[in-house]
Amino acid sequence: MKLYGYWRSSAAYRIRIALNLKGIEAEHQSVHLVKNGGEQHGRDYIALNPQHLVPTLVLDDGTALTQSLAILEYLEERGEGMALLPTDALGKAQVRAMCLAIACEIHPLNNLRVLQYLSGDMALDDKVKNDWYHHWIHEGFKALERMLVKHSGRFCFGDTVTLADACLVPQVYNARRFNVPLDNYPNIVRISDYCNSLPAFVAALPENQPDAV
Amino acid sequence: MKLYGYWRSSAAYRIRIALNLKGIEAEHQSVHLVKNGGEQHGRDYIALNPQHLVPTLVLDDGTALTQSLAILEYLEERGEGMALLPTDALGKAQVRAMCLAIACEIHPLNNLRVLQYLSGDMALDDKVKNDWYHHWIHEGFKALERMLVKHSGRFCFGDTVTLADACLVPQVYNARRFNVPLDNYPNIVRISDYCNSLPAFVAALPENQPDAV
């Protein structure tokens, strides 16, 4: 398998965490999101991923899978390595809700293409862009913190690592990168810090990728 | 089961379609997203859904499930009525990718809270807000159209209705409501129009809900 990603893409970071936790090998191919106007817009790449986004997972038979949560579910269905979803339908629903609270409600509002649109097409200044970024992190983290009060143990959902942790850690990484104060989110910080003490998460860190600048 | 929704919420609309297709009964409870500053911000409601968003599905034992895609997967796992995901892992991955291409890449950028932030906190005028809305529909639909060229039949994924159709139809409804020209998306329009000829989709239409204005 070949994972097309980028060191700083938090969607690709989610997949790296899951691959590491499951012990699944994949070749990593960097798609530089900034250089030359963004390699994700290149003709060869959009043939794999018409959304012009990373990650894309290309299977050995050439099938290209897109959308990080769909890729995470696919890896789960392969059944290799440790399970990252609970076995019961209700547990799965709660874990998926946490994943989506990040992947639908926070990340799409703050990813590169949106920030580029705010400063490019909309010609907004850095202050407005920064306020925008912080606003959606806070909106999302306020909700997520309440979900964690209800469901978390050492990890987001009880004491077993799940896909929710694979989504949380990259989002916290982004929040810190943009200096969002996290004092009001003790469970988010606690779980993220704990995850970052584990080898699978350390190996997935953006700065530990070969394409890190 | 009780579905907290709103006639015009496209995330709630997805659930209504799936319930209808599966023939699952649920009581519908309207959460008025505009009246009185938005009932989704009410104390009782955020105890069910800390994200201040619809839908929420409350099960008979009181368990509250949030995030429309997690709810759709939960309904799928219950195994009642027709299946809305393919049986093979690759097919599931492609259907989920289409759902997420809508639920992560289009809808969160254009939902009510974002439009309110653009016109409220950011004090942008209607022209800029409208451009924003159209921009993200076009970005998303361009990608989705290419996915449909590859995977669609009568429906988004071959000739069997799936969760992807339950996500597509509400997004097309929104696009039309905001007068987004759809001429460049023949497959999106064709599939959406076909779905809208089927009773399960007709019954789920916003204007056919009791809380429609």
Interface residues (C-beta under 8 A of the other chain):
Chain A: P50 Q51 H52 L53 T63 L65 T66 Q67 L69 A70 I71 E73 Y74 E77 R78 A89 L90 K92 A93 Q94 R96 A97 C99 L100 A101 A103 C104 E105 H107 P108 L109 R113 V114 Y117 D121 M122 L124 V128 D131 W132 H135 E139 K142 A143 R146 M147
Chain B: P50 Q51 H52 L53 L59 T63 L65 T66 Q67 L69 A70 I71 E73 Y74 E77 R78 A89 L90 K92 A93 Q94 R96 A97 C99 L100 A101 A103 C104 E105 H107 P108 L109 R113 V114 Y117 D121 M122 L124 V128 D131 W132 H135 E139 K142 A143 R146 M147
